[in-house]
Amino acid sequence: MDTGAVMDVAINAMTTAIMISAPVLLISIVVGLAISIFQATTHIQEQTLTFVPKVLAIMGVLILFGPWMITVLTTFVKDLYSNMNTMFM
């Protein structure tokens, strides 16, 4: 297995990880920022105010994007397994 093949697998793995985690991370950042702005303007410093909306938003994103995320991950793993015999030759 040469260095180029290892680098290709590593790049594909990192790209897949970024693609899978991006929707959840972006929504949690947007919801967190909106709640922080709301808390700063109203001077409400309740801890559950930040936790509950983020959890609900992340659950919604997982329900909405979950099938796509699983498809991307299974495609990556299938490609990895199908090319495994050529990588070790």
Secondary structure, DSSP 8 states (H G I E B T S, - for coil): --HHHHHHHHHHHHHHHHHHHHHHHHHHHHHHHHHHHHHHHHT---HHHHHHHHHHHHHHHHHHHHHHHHHHHHHHHHHHHHTHHHH--
